[in-house]
Amino acid sequence: MAKKAMETHNLTVKQSYYCLFLSIFVIISFQASFSEAETHYHEFVIQAKPVRRLCRTHNTITVNGLFPGPTLEVRDGDTLVIKAINNARYNVTLHWHGIRQMRNPWADGPDRVTQCPIQPGRSYTYQYTIENQEGTLWWHAHSRWLRATVYGALIIYPKLGSPYPFAMPRREIPILLGEWWDSNPMDVLRLADFTGAAPNVSDAYTINGQPGDLYRCSKQETMRFPVDSGETILLRVINSGMNQELFFAVASHRLTVVAVDAAYTKPFTTSFIMIGPGQTTDVLLTADQTPAHYYMAAHAYSSANAPFDNTTTTAILEYKSAPCNAKKGKSSTPIFPQLPGFNDTNSAIAFTSRLRSPSKVKVPLQIDENLFFTVGLGLINCTNPNSPRCQGPNGTRFAASINNVSFVLPTRNSLMQAYYQGQTGVFTTDFPPVPPVQFDYTGNVSRGLWQPVKATKLYKLKFGARVQIVYQDTSIISVEDHPMHLHGYHFAVVGSGFGNFNPQTDPAKFNLIDPPYRNTIGNPPGGWVAIRFEADNPGIWMMHCHLDSHLNWGLSMAFLVENGVGKLQSVQPPPLDLPQC
């Protein structure tokens, strides 16, 4: 009996030591994980620098003299502290596109929304922590058209010890697709603001800042990416262009899509991708072709009945073992990829419809806020149609709106600062949850519905509200794919379709199992797209079309997400150096 009691005592002691050891191990592991997080300090000097493209030199706004700007590389859990010093002649802000900025709208960056701009000669320090995000994002100016040249990649690696959910690539290459104007982009915008007409389209597309072989005075600077036969590389493709969705491909090579907007996807293989402004797409490429030189190329996917830049940008994928042309002493002409046609909506939709999350995800099933947002263009009637300021169609000025509200940015203060300080008269919270007038959105719209109302209206959400938004394109002026970007959040894309959304029948076709997560999503031209998310990030968060000509015309709004309970559900206090208007 005593022996049995002793055995029981020894077992209890062993269990106690085991539990104590396990507790210590968990604490040490947690501390080790916590200690692995780093703080990265950067100084971004925004300044003009001579940049030569297309045979001409322009005094271009850059960051640290670089175009594109510096690539930021961090891990999930790291903190970024970036002092932005404005040595340019324009007001500026910086936006960290796709970063959730939990409880910290002060670091989000959109001018007059979460902060007043950084004035010339002043500075502001953006500080934020990456929380449960990994993949490819980017950063850019969020003031007027400065983002035409002020942008760069933001790469978030997994925490140490956490692998990618796909085979480790040999190398990784950021591919930033952009647009270039053979003039000052701010002057292009200023002219459009004056006339009310559409801004001039870009003169070139670029890959990592270079137009490529098909443009004048550009061949020598074409981007070249050497590869070894058989190696697999990860291309982190970013559409940092201003106004154009793009098709992108690499000649003779298949691309395996593994992530979009810093969210992993079920891998699938394709010969091309379609990527809208603001979006990112990670693809694996295996150098498994005959050693040679192959063009990477991008050109427009144009879904609207409107002028567009119909040129093509290129870079070169160079096999190191490719034979050289002995006669000329140069490499042979690269092989060119087959890209879909400029207006190939079927190919664009076929690509985006293949995107899925890797496994079942938590999608809000019960909806507290069911929002129906019409998005599209409009026209402002002029009292003097012959005025130089009324050069839009038939003597009007272009406008754009959501639910017939054309968003007007405040001037006295930023929205977030006014809200936090209790300042009245800057905005209202009566943004309409549905269009004020119902009509055949994709049919022949009455001219009486073409003119929106200019206002600064926000939509208020309670903390934790489960939200569904259906973006419905309109055929006012033209149908178009509008890449809608929601700051401070990522969302599940649960459904899409052509024509008018039918609330009785279309939700039955929603994907509530493995929809893709994004921060920027386009609606099919003449169609709709539905998203869902939980309002778990308090603050004021901008939502807008990432075609900057449309943003300038008012195709935006903002959500005011109220504080929840306690410190962890409330907006943190603003930093002391937050710019004042």
Buried (B, 14 or more C-beta within 10 A) or exposed (E): EEEEEEEEEEEEEEEEEEEEEEEEEEEEEEEEEEEEBEEBEBBBBBBBBEBEBBEEEBEBBBBBEBBBBBBBBBBBBBBBBBBBBBBBEBBBBBBBBBBBBBBBBBBBBBBBBBBBBBBEEBBBBBBBBBEEBBBBBBBBBBBBBBBBBBBBBBBBBBBEEEEBEBBEBBEBBBBBBBBBBBEBBBEBBBBBBEBBBBBBBBBBBBBBBBBBBBBEEBEEBBBEBEBEBEBBBBBBBBBBBBBBBBBBBBBBBBBBBBBBBBBBBBBEEBBBBBBBBBBBBBBBBBBEBEBBBBBBBBBBBBBBEBEBBEBBBBBBBBBEEBEEEEEEEEBEEBBBBEBBEEBBBEBBBEBBEBBBBBEEBEBBEEEBBBBBBBBBBBBBBBEEEEEEEBBBBEBBBBBBBBBBBBBBBBEEBBBBBBBBEEEEEBBEEEBBEEBEEEBEBBEEBEEEBBBBBEBBBBBBBEBBBBBBBBBBBBBBBBBBBBBBBBBBBBBBBBBBBBBBBEEEEBBEEBBBEBBBBBBBBBBBBBBBBBBBBBBBBBBBBBBBBBBBBBBBBBBBBBBBBBBBEEEEBBBBEBBEEBBEB
